[in-house]
Amino acid sequence: MATIAARLAAAVALCTVIAGTILAQTTPPSGPTVPPKTLPVPKGGESLVINPTKDECNAGWRPGLRWTRVEFDKFCRQLDISK
C-alpha cells in the first residue's frame, strides 16, 4: 500500500509535469526566417496573366509558350477543376 507521502510525491510530480508542459507552449524565439515565396512580377509590356487562360487551354500547348508542356497541362487541369 502506498503511503500518504508517496501519494503526495506522485501528485506533486504530476503537477510539475503538467505545469512544465504548459509553460513549454511558448512562441519560438524571433530570428532569421525564410522570406515567403513571392509571385513572379511581370516586366514592362508583359501580360499580368501568370497561368494560361481558358482560350489558351482550349487551343492547346505549342512551342514558344512561356510554360513547359507539363506546367501547361497542370495549369489547364487546375483551371478545369476550379470552374
QUIQUI-V761882 format. One record per helix or strand of 2 or more residues. SS is the DSSP state (helix for helix, strand for strand). FROM is the first residue (numbers start at 1). LEN is the number of residues. If there is no record, write none. Layout:
# QUIQUI-V761882
ss=(SS | SS)
from=(FROM | FROM)
len=(LEN | LEN)
This chain:
# QUIQUI-V761882
ss=(helix | helix | helix)
from=(4 | 54 | 69)
len=(21 | 6 | 14)
